Amino acid sequence: MIPFRKTPRFISPAEAPQSEHERMALPQPIANFHVDGYHDPEPAMTARMHQEGSVFMMGQNPALPVMPDKPTLLDFFHYRFCDIAFRHLLQSAKSALDAGQSETVIVACLLHDIACGALLRVDHGYWGAQMLAPYVSEEITWAVKYHQALRYFADDSVGFKYPDAYDKFFGPGYAIPEYLHQAHREARNHKWYMTSRLVTLHDVYSFRDDVHVDPEIFTDMIGRHFRQPEEGLGFDNSPVAHMWRSMIWPNNFL
Protein backbone atom coordinates (compact mmCIF):
# COMPACT_ATOMS: atom_id res chain seq x y z
CA MET A 1 0.00 0.00 0.00
CA ILE A 2 1.22 3.52 -0.81
CA PRO A 3 2.51 5.40 2.24
CA PHE A 4 0.13 8.09 3.51
CA ARG A 5 -2.86 6.44 1.84
CA LYS A 6 -5.60 5.63 4.31
CA THR A 7 -6.47 1.99 4.92
CA PRO A 8 -9.75 1.27 3.12
CA ARG A 9 -12.76 -0.30 4.80
CA PHE A 10 -14.74 -2.93 2.90
CA ILE A 11 -18.27 -4.03 3.66
CA SER A 12 -18.60 -7.03 5.96
CA PRO A 13 -20.67 -10.07 5.01
CA ALA A 14 -23.38 -8.81 7.37
CA GLU A 15 -23.55 -5.50 5.49
CA ALA A 16 -23.56 -7.04 2.02
CA PRO A 17 -26.86 -7.20 0.10
CA GLN A 18 -28.48 -10.53 0.85
CA SER A 19 -28.92 -12.55 -2.30
CA GLU A 20 -28.43 -16.18 -3.14
CA HIS A 21 -27.18 -15.19 -6.58
CA GLU A 22 -24.24 -13.25 -7.92
CA ARG A 23 -24.46 -9.49 -8.41
CA MET A 24 -23.02 -8.79 -11.85
CA ALA A 25 -21.07 -5.59 -12.59
CA LEU A 26 -21.75 -4.52 -16.16
CA PRO A 27 -18.98 -2.32 -17.61
CA GLN A 28 -20.10 1.13 -18.68
CA PRO A 29 -20.87 1.21 -22.45
CA ILE A 30 -17.87 3.42 -23.25
CA ALA A 31 -15.57 0.77 -21.75
CA ASN A 32 -16.79 -1.80 -24.28
CA PHE A 33 -15.16 -0.09 -27.26
CA HIS A 34 -11.90 -1.85 -28.12
CA VAL A 35 -9.38 -1.58 -30.93
CA ASP A 36 -10.93 -4.64 -32.55
CA GLY A 37 -14.52 -3.52 -32.26
CA TYR A 38 -17.36 -3.26 -29.77
CA HIS A 39 -17.65 -6.08 -27.26
CA ASP A 40 -20.96 -5.96 -25.44
CA PRO A 41 -21.20 -8.30 -22.45
CA GLU A 42 -24.79 -7.31 -21.63
CA PRO A 43 -26.60 -10.02 -23.70
CA ALA A 44 -24.68 -12.83 -22.00
CA MET A 45 -25.17 -11.27 -18.57
CA THR A 46 -28.88 -10.79 -19.22
CA ALA A 47 -29.11 -14.46 -20.18
CA ARG A 48 -27.49 -15.37 -16.85
CA MET A 49 -30.05 -13.20 -15.10
CA HIS A 50 -32.89 -15.15 -16.71
CA GLN A 51 -31.28 -18.59 -16.52
CA GLU A 52 -29.47 -18.44 -13.19
CA GLY A 53 -31.30 -15.72 -11.32
CA SER A 54 -28.21 -13.51 -11.13
CA VAL A 55 -28.84 -9.79 -10.65
CA PHE A 56 -27.07 -6.65 -11.77
CA MET A 57 -24.93 -4.64 -9.39
CA MET A 58 -26.53 -1.69 -7.65
CA GLY A 59 -25.08 0.22 -4.70
CA GLN A 60 -21.86 -0.71 -2.94
CA ASN A 61 -19.60 -3.11 -4.78
CA PRO A 62 -18.00 -5.29 -2.08
CA ALA A 63 -14.72 -5.22 -4.00
CA LEU A 64 -14.42 -1.43 -3.59
CA PRO A 65 -13.61 0.57 -0.45
CA VAL A 66 -16.60 2.02 1.37
CA MET A 67 -16.86 5.80 1.04
CA PRO A 68 -17.89 7.94 4.04
CA ASP A 69 -21.50 9.11 4.16
CA LYS A 70 -20.41 12.68 3.43
CA PRO A 71 -17.35 12.29 1.21
CA THR A 72 -14.70 14.99 1.08
CA LEU A 73 -12.27 15.70 -1.72
CA LEU A 74 -9.47 13.81 0.02
CA ASP A 75 -11.79 10.84 0.57
CA PHE A 76 -11.88 10.42 -3.20
CA PHE A 77 -8.08 10.56 -3.26
CA HIS A 78 -7.87 7.80 -0.67
CA TYR A 79 -10.74 5.52 -1.64
CA ARG A 80 -11.41 5.96 -5.35
CA PHE A 81 -8.36 7.27 -7.18
CA CYS A 82 -6.08 4.71 -8.79
CA ASP A 83 -2.55 4.54 -7.41
CA ILE A 84 -1.00 6.37 -10.36
CA ALA A 85 -3.45 9.27 -10.07
CA PHE A 86 -2.98 9.44 -6.29
CA ARG A 87 0.80 9.71 -6.63
CA HIS A 88 0.80 11.94 -9.68
CA LEU A 89 -1.58 14.62 -8.40
CA LEU A 90 0.18 14.86 -5.05
CA GLN A 91 3.62 14.96 -6.68
CA SER A 92 2.49 17.68 -9.09
CA ALA A 93 1.12 19.83 -6.28
CA LYS A 94 4.24 19.28 -4.16
CA SER A 95 6.45 20.26 -7.11
CA ALA A 96 4.51 23.52 -7.45
CA LEU A 97 4.65 24.09 -3.70
CA ASP A 98 8.42 23.58 -3.59
CA ALA A 99 8.84 25.97 -6.52
CA GLY A 100 7.04 28.72 -4.61
CA GLN A 101 4.01 28.90 -6.88
CA SER A 102 0.80 30.59 -5.77
CA GLU A 103 -1.84 28.58 -3.94
CA THR A 104 -4.05 28.88 -7.03
CA VAL A 105 -1.44 27.11 -9.14
CA ILE A 106 -0.74 24.52 -6.44
CA VAL A 107 -4.42 23.60 -6.07
CA ALA A 108 -4.83 23.49 -9.86
CA CYS A 109 -1.89 21.06 -9.96
CA LEU A 110 -3.49 18.99 -7.21
CA LEU A 111 -6.71 18.71 -9.23
CA HIS A 112 -5.64 18.85 -12.87
CA ASP A 113 -6.03 15.12 -13.63
CA ILE A 114 -8.91 14.50 -11.27
CA ALA A 115 -11.06 12.99 -14.02
CA CYS A 116 -8.34 10.40 -14.70
CA GLY A 117 -8.49 9.35 -11.06
CA ALA A 118 -11.69 7.35 -11.29
CA LEU A 119 -13.97 8.68 -14.03
CA LEU A 120 -12.75 9.15 -17.62
CA ARG A 121 -9.36 9.66 -19.22
CA VAL A 122 -10.69 10.88 -22.57
CA ASP A 123 -10.83 14.71 -22.68
CA HIS A 124 -9.90 14.65 -19.00
CA GLY A 125 -9.24 18.39 -18.81
CA TYR A 126 -12.79 19.16 -19.90
CA TRP A 127 -14.38 16.55 -17.64
CA GLY A 128 -12.23 17.66 -14.73
CA ALA A 129 -13.15 21.31 -15.17
CA GLN A 130 -16.85 20.45 -15.13
CA MET A 131 -16.49 18.33 -12.00
CA LEU A 132 -14.70 21.13 -10.19
CA ALA A 133 -16.61 24.21 -11.36
CA PRO A 134 -19.04 24.49 -8.41
CA TYR A 135 -16.29 24.07 -5.84
CA VAL A 136 -13.22 26.07 -6.94
CA SER A 137 -12.48 29.48 -8.43
CA GLU A 138 -13.11 30.18 -12.08
CA GLU A 139 -9.35 30.51 -12.57
CA ILE A 140 -8.63 27.01 -11.25
CA THR A 141 -11.45 25.57 -13.37
CA TRP A 142 -10.04 27.33 -16.43
CA ALA A 143 -6.52 26.11 -15.72
CA VAL A 144 -7.66 22.50 -15.39
CA LYS A 145 -9.63 22.65 -18.63
CA TYR A 146 -6.88 24.17 -20.76
CA HIS A 147 -3.92 22.23 -19.37
CA GLN A 148 -5.02 19.35 -21.59
CA ALA A 149 -4.42 21.34 -24.76
CA LEU A 150 -1.35 23.19 -23.51
CA ARG A 151 0.46 19.92 -22.80
CA TYR A 152 0.85 19.43 -26.56
CA PHE A 153 2.43 22.81 -27.32
CA ALA A 154 5.87 24.11 -26.38
CA ASP A 155 6.51 27.40 -24.60
CA ASP A 156 10.17 28.37 -24.61
CA SER A 157 9.53 31.25 -22.19
CA VAL A 158 9.12 28.77 -19.32
CA GLY A 159 11.22 25.95 -20.73
CA PHE A 160 8.31 23.70 -21.68
CA LYS A 161 8.68 21.40 -24.68
CA TYR A 162 6.48 18.75 -26.21
CA PRO A 163 6.67 15.87 -23.71
CA ASP A 164 8.98 13.00 -24.59
CA ALA A 165 6.35 10.75 -23.02
CA TYR A 166 3.87 11.68 -25.75
CA ASP A 167 6.22 10.36 -28.42
CA LYS A 168 6.19 7.08 -26.51
CA PHE A 169 2.46 7.10 -25.79
CA PHE A 170 1.20 8.09 -29.24
CA GLY A 171 4.17 7.74 -31.60
CA PRO A 172 6.35 10.53 -33.03
CA GLY A 173 3.98 11.14 -35.93
CA TYR A 174 0.88 11.83 -33.82
CA ALA A 175 -1.32 14.55 -35.32
CA ILE A 176 -2.79 16.87 -32.67
CA PRO A 177 -6.56 17.29 -33.23
CA GLU A 178 -7.78 20.67 -34.45
CA TYR A 179 -9.90 21.30 -31.36
CA LEU A 180 -6.74 21.23 -29.26
CA HIS A 181 -4.99 23.62 -31.65
CA GLN A 182 -7.97 25.93 -31.27
CA ALA A 183 -7.92 25.62 -27.46
CA HIS A 184 -4.21 26.42 -27.46
CA ARG A 185 -4.79 29.56 -29.50
CA GLU A 186 -7.58 30.63 -27.15
CA ALA A 187 -5.45 29.96 -24.09
CA ARG A 188 -2.41 31.90 -25.32
CA ASN A 189 -4.52 35.06 -25.45
CA HIS A 190 -6.20 34.58 -22.08
CA LYS A 191 -5.38 36.38 -18.84
CA TRP A 192 -4.99 33.06 -17.02
CA TYR A 193 -2.74 31.45 -19.60
CA MET A 194 0.23 31.24 -17.27
CA THR A 195 -1.81 29.59 -14.51
CA SER A 196 -2.58 26.69 -16.81
CA ARG A 197 0.88 26.70 -18.36
CA LEU A 198 2.46 26.33 -14.92
CA VAL A 199 0.23 23.31 -14.34
CA THR A 200 1.78 21.68 -17.42
CA LEU A 201 5.25 22.59 -16.20
CA HIS A 202 4.74 20.74 -12.90
CA ASP A 203 2.76 17.99 -14.61
CA VAL A 204 5.57 16.69 -16.82
CA TYR A 205 7.97 15.49 -14.16
CA SER A 206 5.50 14.08 -11.64
CA PHE A 207 4.93 10.39 -12.45
CA ARG A 208 7.53 8.85 -10.15
CA ASP A 209 6.52 5.77 -8.17
CA ASP A 210 9.34 6.20 -5.65
CA VAL A 211 8.23 9.63 -4.39
CA HIS A 212 5.47 9.76 -1.77
CA VAL A 213 3.63 12.87 -0.64
CA ASP A 214 1.33 13.09 2.38
CA PRO A 215 -1.99 14.57 1.17
CA GLU A 216 -2.57 16.07 4.61
CA ILE A 217 -0.02 18.82 3.86
CA PHE A 218 -2.61 20.30 1.51
CA THR A 219 -5.54 20.18 3.95
CA ASP A 220 -5.48 23.86 4.87
CA MET A 221 -4.96 24.93 1.28
CA ILE A 222 -7.89 22.81 0.15
CA GLY A 223 -9.99 24.43 2.85
CA ARG A 224 -9.18 27.86 1.42
CA HIS A 225 -9.73 27.00 -2.23
CA PHE A 226 -12.22 24.11 -2.39
CA ARG A 227 -15.83 24.68 -1.30
CA GLN A 228 -16.54 21.36 0.36
CA PRO A 229 -20.33 20.83 0.50
CA GLU A 230 -21.74 20.06 3.92
CA GLU A 231 -23.78 17.19 2.48
CA GLY A 232 -20.69 15.59 0.94
CA LEU A 233 -19.57 15.48 -2.68
CA GLY A 234 -22.23 13.73 -4.71
CA PHE A 235 -25.09 14.63 -2.40
CA ASP A 236 -25.25 18.44 -2.54
CA ASN A 237 -27.61 18.63 -5.55
CA SER A 238 -25.02 20.58 -7.55
CA PRO A 239 -25.12 20.35 -11.38
CA VAL A 240 -22.22 17.89 -11.22
CA ALA A 241 -23.17 15.83 -8.15
CA HIS A 242 -23.93 12.88 -10.42
CA MET A 243 -20.29 12.82 -11.60
CA TRP A 244 -19.06 12.35 -8.04
CA ARG A 245 -21.75 9.73 -7.34
CA SER A 246 -20.57 7.86 -10.43
CA MET A 247 -17.21 7.45 -8.72
CA ILE A 248 -18.82 6.37 -5.45
CA TRP A 249 -20.97 3.69 -7.14
CA PRO A 250 -19.24 3.10 -10.51
CA ASN A 251 -20.86 -0.28 -11.05
CA ASN A 252 -24.50 0.73 -10.78
CA PHE A 253 -26.49 -0.84 -13.60
CA LEU A 254 -28.67 2.27 -13.89
PAKE-161880 format. One record per residue (C-alpha): residue number from 0; residue in one letter; x, y, z. Coordinates in nm, 2 decimals, always signed. Layout:
BEGIN
(NUM,'a',(X,Y,Z));
...
//
This chain:
BEGIN
(0,'m',(+0.00,+0.00,+0.00));
(1,'i',(+0.12,+0.35,-0.08));
(2,'p',(+0.25,+0.54,+0.22));
(3,'f',(+0.01,+0.81,+0.35));
(4,'r',(-0.29,+0.64,+0.18));
(5,'k',(-0.56,+0.56,+0.43));
(6,'t',(-0.65,+0.20,+0.49));
(7,'p',(-0.97,+0.13,+0.31));
(8,'r',(-1.28,-0.03,+0.48));
(9,'f',(-1.47,-0.29,+0.29));
(10,'i',(-1.83,-0.40,+0.37));
(11,'s',(-1.86,-0.70,+0.60));
(12,'p',(-2.07,-1.01,+0.50));
(13,'a',(-2.34,-0.88,+0.74));
(14,'e',(-2.36,-0.55,+0.55));
(15,'a',(-2.36,-0.70,+0.20));
(16,'p',(-2.69,-0.72,+0.01));
(17,'q',(-2.85,-1.05,+0.08));
(18,'s',(-2.89,-1.26,-0.23));
(19,'e',(-2.84,-1.62,-0.31));
(20,'h',(-2.72,-1.52,-0.66));
(21,'e',(-2.42,-1.33,-0.79));
(22,'r',(-2.45,-0.95,-0.84));
(23,'m',(-2.30,-0.88,-1.19));
(24,'a',(-2.11,-0.56,-1.26));
(25,'l',(-2.18,-0.45,-1.62));
(26,'p',(-1.90,-0.23,-1.76));
(27,'q',(-2.01,+0.11,-1.87));
(28,'p',(-2.09,+0.12,-2.25));
(29,'i',(-1.79,+0.34,-2.32));
(30,'a',(-1.56,+0.08,-2.18));
(31,'n',(-1.68,-0.18,-2.43));
(32,'f',(-1.52,-0.01,-2.73));
(33,'h',(-1.19,-0.18,-2.81));
(34,'v',(-0.94,-0.16,-3.09));
(35,'d',(-1.09,-0.46,-3.25));
(36,'g',(-1.45,-0.35,-3.23));
(37,'y',(-1.74,-0.33,-2.98));
(38,'h',(-1.77,-0.61,-2.73));
(39,'d',(-2.10,-0.60,-2.54));
(40,'p',(-2.12,-0.83,-2.25));
(41,'e',(-2.48,-0.73,-2.16));
(42,'p',(-2.66,-1.00,-2.37));
(43,'a',(-2.47,-1.28,-2.20));
(44,'m',(-2.52,-1.13,-1.86));
(45,'t',(-2.89,-1.08,-1.92));
(46,'a',(-2.91,-1.45,-2.02));
(47,'r',(-2.75,-1.54,-1.69));
(48,'m',(-3.00,-1.32,-1.51));
(49,'h',(-3.29,-1.52,-1.67));
(50,'q',(-3.13,-1.86,-1.65));
(51,'e',(-2.95,-1.84,-1.32));
(52,'g',(-3.13,-1.57,-1.13));
(53,'s',(-2.82,-1.35,-1.11));
(54,'v',(-2.88,-0.98,-1.06));
(55,'f',(-2.71,-0.66,-1.18));
(56,'m',(-2.49,-0.46,-0.94));
(57,'m',(-2.65,-0.17,-0.77));
(58,'g',(-2.51,+0.02,-0.47));
(59,'q',(-2.19,-0.07,-0.29));
(60,'n',(-1.96,-0.31,-0.48));
(61,'p',(-1.80,-0.53,-0.21));
(62,'a',(-1.47,-0.52,-0.40));
(63,'l',(-1.44,-0.14,-0.36));
(64,'p',(-1.36,+0.06,-0.05));
(65,'v',(-1.66,+0.20,+0.14));
(66,'m',(-1.69,+0.58,+0.10));
(67,'p',(-1.79,+0.79,+0.40));
(68,'d',(-2.15,+0.91,+0.42));
(69,'k',(-2.04,+1.27,+0.34));
(70,'p',(-1.73,+1.23,+0.12));
(71,'t',(-1.47,+1.50,+0.11));
(72,'l',(-1.23,+1.57,-0.17));
(73,'l',(-0.95,+1.38,+0.00));
(74,'d',(-1.18,+1.08,+0.06));
(75,'f',(-1.19,+1.04,-0.32));
(76,'f',(-0.81,+1.06,-0.33));
(77,'h',(-0.79,+0.78,-0.07));
(78,'y',(-1.07,+0.55,-0.16));
(79,'r',(-1.14,+0.60,-0.53));
(80,'f',(-0.84,+0.73,-0.72));
(81,'c',(-0.61,+0.47,-0.88));
(82,'d',(-0.25,+0.45,-0.74));
(83,'i',(-0.10,+0.64,-1.04));
(84,'a',(-0.34,+0.93,-1.01));
(85,'f',(-0.30,+0.94,-0.63));
(86,'r',(+0.08,+0.97,-0.66));
(87,'h',(+0.08,+1.19,-0.97));
(88,'l',(-0.16,+1.46,-0.84));
(89,'l',(+0.02,+1.49,-0.51));
(90,'q',(+0.36,+1.50,-0.67));
(91,'s',(+0.25,+1.77,-0.91));
(92,'a',(+0.11,+1.98,-0.63));
(93,'k',(+0.42,+1.93,-0.42));
(94,'s',(+0.64,+2.03,-0.71));
(95,'a',(+0.45,+2.35,-0.75));
(96,'l',(+0.46,+2.41,-0.37));
(97,'d',(+0.84,+2.36,-0.36));
(98,'a',(+0.88,+2.60,-0.65));
(99,'g',(+0.70,+2.87,-0.46));
(100,'q',(+0.40,+2.89,-0.69));
(101,'s',(+0.08,+3.06,-0.58));
(102,'e',(-0.18,+2.86,-0.39));
(103,'t',(-0.40,+2.89,-0.70));
(104,'v',(-0.14,+2.71,-0.91));
(105,'i',(-0.07,+2.45,-0.64));
(106,'v',(-0.44,+2.36,-0.61));
(107,'a',(-0.48,+2.35,-0.99));
(108,'c',(-0.19,+2.11,-1.00));
(109,'l',(-0.35,+1.90,-0.72));
(110,'l',(-0.67,+1.87,-0.92));
(111,'h',(-0.56,+1.89,-1.29));
(112,'d',(-0.60,+1.51,-1.36));
(113,'i',(-0.89,+1.45,-1.13));
(114,'a',(-1.11,+1.30,-1.40));
(115,'c',(-0.83,+1.04,-1.47));
(116,'g',(-0.85,+0.93,-1.11));
(117,'a',(-1.17,+0.73,-1.13));
(118,'l',(-1.40,+0.87,-1.40));
(119,'l',(-1.28,+0.92,-1.76));
(120,'r',(-0.94,+0.97,-1.92));
(121,'v',(-1.07,+1.09,-2.26));
(122,'d',(-1.08,+1.47,-2.27));
(123,'h',(-0.99,+1.46,-1.90));
(124,'g',(-0.92,+1.84,-1.88));
(125,'y',(-1.28,+1.92,-1.99));
(126,'w',(-1.44,+1.66,-1.76));
(127,'g',(-1.22,+1.77,-1.47));
(128,'a',(-1.31,+2.13,-1.52));
(129,'q',(-1.69,+2.04,-1.51));
(130,'m',(-1.65,+1.83,-1.20));
(131,'l',(-1.47,+2.11,-1.02));
(132,'a',(-1.66,+2.42,-1.14));
(133,'p',(-1.90,+2.45,-0.84));
(134,'y',(-1.63,+2.41,-0.58));
(135,'v',(-1.32,+2.61,-0.69));
(136,'s',(-1.25,+2.95,-0.84));
(137,'e',(-1.31,+3.02,-1.21));
(138,'e',(-0.93,+3.05,-1.26));
(139,'i',(-0.86,+2.70,-1.12));
(140,'t',(-1.14,+2.56,-1.34));
(141,'w',(-1.00,+2.73,-1.64));
(142,'a',(-0.65,+2.61,-1.57));
(143,'v',(-0.77,+2.25,-1.54));
(144,'k',(-0.96,+2.27,-1.86));
(145,'y',(-0.69,+2.42,-2.08));
(146,'h',(-0.39,+2.22,-1.94));
(147,'q',(-0.50,+1.94,-2.16));
(148,'a',(-0.44,+2.13,-2.48));
(149,'l',(-0.13,+2.32,-2.35));
(150,'r',(+0.05,+1.99,-2.28));
(151,'y',(+0.09,+1.94,-2.66));
(152,'f',(+0.24,+2.28,-2.73));
(153,'a',(+0.59,+2.41,-2.64));
(154,'d',(+0.65,+2.74,-2.46));
(155,'d',(+1.02,+2.84,-2.46));
(156,'s',(+0.95,+3.12,-2.22));
(157,'v',(+0.91,+2.88,-1.93));
(158,'g',(+1.12,+2.59,-2.07));
(159,'f',(+0.83,+2.37,-2.17));
(160,'k',(+0.87,+2.14,-2.47));
(161,'y',(+0.65,+1.87,-2.62));
(162,'p',(+0.67,+1.59,-2.37));
(163,'d',(+0.90,+1.30,-2.46));
(164,'a',(+0.63,+1.07,-2.30));
(165,'y',(+0.39,+1.17,-2.57));
(166,'d',(+0.62,+1.04,-2.84));
(167,'k',(+0.62,+0.71,-2.65));
(168,'f',(+0.25,+0.71,-2.58));
(169,'f',(+0.12,+0.81,-2.92));
(170,'g',(+0.42,+0.77,-3.16));
(171,'p',(+0.64,+1.05,-3.30));
(172,'g',(+0.40,+1.11,-3.59));
(173,'y',(+0.09,+1.18,-3.38));
(174,'a',(-0.13,+1.45,-3.53));
(175,'i',(-0.28,+1.69,-3.27));
(176,'p',(-0.66,+1.73,-3.32));
(177,'e',(-0.78,+2.07,-3.45));
(178,'y',(-0.99,+2.13,-3.14));
(179,'l',(-0.67,+2.12,-2.93));
(180,'h',(-0.50,+2.36,-3.17));
(181,'q',(-0.80,+2.59,-3.13));
(182,'a',(-0.79,+2.56,-2.75));
(183,'h',(-0.42,+2.64,-2.75));
(184,'r',(-0.48,+2.96,-2.95));
(185,'e',(-0.76,+3.06,-2.71));
(186,'a',(-0.55,+3.00,-2.41));
(187,'r',(-0.24,+3.19,-2.53));
(188,'n',(-0.45,+3.51,-2.54));
(189,'h',(-0.62,+3.46,-2.21));
(190,'k',(-0.54,+3.64,-1.88));
(191,'w',(-0.50,+3.31,-1.70));
(192,'y',(-0.27,+3.15,-1.96));
(193,'m',(+0.02,+3.12,-1.73));
(194,'t',(-0.18,+2.96,-1.45));
(195,'s',(-0.26,+2.67,-1.68));
(196,'r',(+0.09,+2.67,-1.84));
(197,'l',(+0.25,+2.63,-1.49));
(198,'v',(+0.02,+2.33,-1.43));
(199,'t',(+0.18,+2.17,-1.74));
(200,'l',(+0.52,+2.26,-1.62));
(201,'h',(+0.47,+2.07,-1.29));
(202,'d',(+0.28,+1.80,-1.46));
(203,'v',(+0.56,+1.67,-1.68));
(204,'y',(+0.80,+1.55,-1.42));
(205,'s',(+0.55,+1.41,-1.16));
(206,'f',(+0.49,+1.04,-1.25));
(207,'r',(+0.75,+0.88,-1.01));
(208,'d',(+0.65,+0.58,-0.82));
(209,'d',(+0.93,+0.62,-0.57));
(210,'v',(+0.82,+0.96,-0.44));
(211,'h',(+0.55,+0.98,-0.18));
(212,'v',(+0.36,+1.29,-0.06));
(213,'d',(+0.13,+1.31,+0.24));
(214,'p',(-0.20,+1.46,+0.12));
(215,'e',(-0.26,+1.61,+0.46));
(216,'i',(+0.00,+1.88,+0.39));
(217,'f',(-0.26,+2.03,+0.15));
(218,'t',(-0.55,+2.02,+0.40));
(219,'d',(-0.55,+2.39,+0.49));
(220,'m',(-0.50,+2.49,+0.13));
(221,'i',(-0.79,+2.28,+0.01));
(222,'g',(-1.00,+2.44,+0.29));
(223,'r',(-0.92,+2.79,+0.14));
(224,'h',(-0.97,+2.70,-0.22));
(225,'f',(-1.22,+2.41,-0.24));
(226,'r',(-1.58,+2.47,-0.13));
(227,'q',(-1.65,+2.14,+0.04));
(228,'p',(-2.03,+2.08,+0.05));
(229,'e',(-2.17,+2.01,+0.39));
(230,'e',(-2.38,+1.72,+0.25));
(231,'g',(-2.07,+1.56,+0.09));
(232,'l',(-1.96,+1.55,-0.27));
(233,'g',(-2.22,+1.37,-0.47));
(234,'f',(-2.51,+1.46,-0.24));
(235,'d',(-2.53,+1.84,-0.25));
(236,'n',(-2.76,+1.86,-0.56));
(237,'s',(-2.50,+2.06,-0.76));
(238,'p',(-2.51,+2.04,-1.14));
(239,'v',(-2.22,+1.79,-1.12));
(240,'a',(-2.32,+1.58,-0.82));
(241,'h',(-2.39,+1.29,-1.04));
(242,'m',(-2.03,+1.28,-1.16));
(243,'w',(-1.91,+1.23,-0.80));
(244,'r',(-2.18,+0.97,-0.73));
(245,'s',(-2.06,+0.79,-1.04));
(246,'m',(-1.72,+0.74,-0.87));
(247,'i',(-1.88,+0.64,-0.54));
(248,'w',(-2.10,+0.37,-0.71));
(249,'p',(-1.92,+0.31,-1.05));
(250,'n',(-2.09,-0.03,-1.11));
(251,'n',(-2.45,+0.07,-1.08));
(252,'f',(-2.65,-0.08,-1.36));
(253,'l',(-2.87,+0.23,-1.39));
//
